[in-house]
Amino acid sequence: MRLDIIALLLISITLISQIDGSPKRKSSGGWGNKKKGGLFGSKKVRTLGKAAAIGAGAYGAYQLGKAAGRFSNFGHRGYGFHEWNRWRQQDGMLCRSDLDCAWIDPEMGCEDYEFDFSINRGWFGGDYLSVVGECECQNWTTWDNWELRCRFSIFPMIGIVGLILALLVGCCACAGVYVFCRR
């Protein structure tokens, strides 16, 4: 195999491994994790804006009832549902580790972010410095803000398959042009 084809394949693999819509691995669950490992090393931590925060804003009685029921079945220390809900309304569903997300939905994990806003200092009973990110759906699921759960979504998969097909077509076109020019 020629070196130019190998280089093209390596570039394609690198691009595919860095796609944001790909299935996210669960974080290790440790407190204070700031980097996530990828196929070729650690990824840069993304920035979260307040407008993009999952769960920020007011919920109706239906959603509050669902959230309160799930919260009561999980062991929280140092703060109650009303405090958590006030923080959530202001900043979204922030977390220190996957444990802070699992009670909302088992498919949620804590994704690392840097914040471009000041978070409420009351988070986790005043332990706001340990906040590392936001709860997000994992494993091909997306957040359903009405049912307050992660649902399977085909759209990320369609996007990745489309990108792979585009890369393959592009590689074949480049190879065809290369062969044509060599003759």
N, C-alpha and C positions, 0 to 999 in steps of 0.2 A: 504494500500500500504506500502511496506517495505521502510525503511529509505535508503537503498543502491540504490534502484531504483529511489527514489526521488532525491537523490544526483546526480545520473547519468543524470537525466532529467535536473536538474539545471545547471550542467556543460555543457550539450549540448546547452541549451538556451543561456548561457553566450558566448559560442564559436560562435554560429550563429549570435548573436547581434554584435560581434566585427569584422565580415567579412568586409574587405575593399571594396569589389565589391558590397555591398548592396546599395540600393538607399540612396543617401545622402540627409539629410534634408537641406533646405536652411538655411543659417546663418541668424541671427536676423537683419542684415543690419546695425547694429550700428558700429560706428567707433572704431577701436582698440580692437575688440573682440579677445581674445587669446585662449579660451577654448570652446569646443562644448560639449553639453550634449549628452550622450548615454542612453541606457536602464538602465545601472547600474552606472550612474554618468558621470563625464567628461572624455573625451578621451585625450590621450597624443597628443600634437601637433607634426605632422610629419615634417621631414626635407626635403627640396627641394634642389636638386643639379641643377646647371645651365644647364647641359645636358638634364635633365628631364623636363625643363620648357616648357609649352605649348606655341606655337607661337614664340619661339625664333628663330632667323635666318632670312634670307632674304625671302621676298615674291615677286612673279612675278607681272606684271602689272595687271593681272586679280584679284588677291587677294587684291592688294593695292587699286584698284578701288572699290571693294566691301567694304573693311574696311573704306575707306574715305567717301563713301556714307552713311554708318551707323553712322559714327562719326559725320558727319555734321547734322544729325537729332537728335542728343542728345546734351543737354546743358552742355558743358565743360567750366569750368572757370579757367583761369590762364595758359592754355597751349593749343596748337593746335595739329592737326593730325600729323604733321611732327615730333614734339617733342615726342608725344606718340609712334609713329612708331619707332623712334630711340631707346627709352627705351625698347620697345617690342623686337627689334632685339637683344639687349644686354642681357636682363634679362627674357624675356617671358612676358606673360600677367599678370602683378602683379595688386593687388587690395587692397583697404582699406575696402570695403564692397561690397555687392551684386550690389550696384548701379554702381560701376566701371566696372561691367561685363555685365549688362543687355543690354547695347547698342550693344554689339557684337552679343549676342543671348539671347533671353528671358529665355532659359533653362540653362544659365550659372550662377553660383554662386561663391562667394569668399570663397575658402577653406583655412583655417589657416595653415601656414607653418612656420617653422624656416628655415632661409636660411643658406646654408653652403658656400655662396659666398657674396661678397659685392655688394649691388645693386647700380645702378646709383643714385647719389644724386639729380638729376634733377626731379625724379618722382613726378608727380602731382604738378608741379610748385615749386619744392623744398621742398615739404611736404613728403619727403621720409621716415621719421620716423613713419608716420601713416600707411605705407604699412604693412599688416598683412598676406598676402598670395597670391595665384594665382587663376585666373579665371579657373574654371573647369565645365564641363558639369554635370548636375544633372539628377535625375529621369530616370535612365536606358538609358541615352544617352552617346555617345562618340564623341569626337572632330573630325570633318572632316576638315583637314588642307587645302584641295583644295577649298571647298565651304565656308570655314570659318563659320561653323555652327555646332550645335550639332545634331546628328542623333540618332534615336532609335537603340539600339543594344541588341540583344538577348543573346549575350555571357555572360554578367554578371549573367543573370537570369539562364542560363544553369549551370554555375559554382555553384551558390547557391543551385539550385535544386539537383545537383550532390552531394554536400556536405551534404545536409539534408538526402538524400538517403543513403549515406555512413554512416552517424551517426546512422540512424535508423537500418541499417543492422548490424552495430557494436553493438548497444544496444541489438538487438535481439540475436546476437551471444553470447554476454556476459550473457544475461539472460538464454540462452540455456545451456551454460557451467555451470552456477550456478546451474540450476535445475538438470543437469546430475550429477554434483559432489555431490549434496545433497542426491541423491538416493543411 
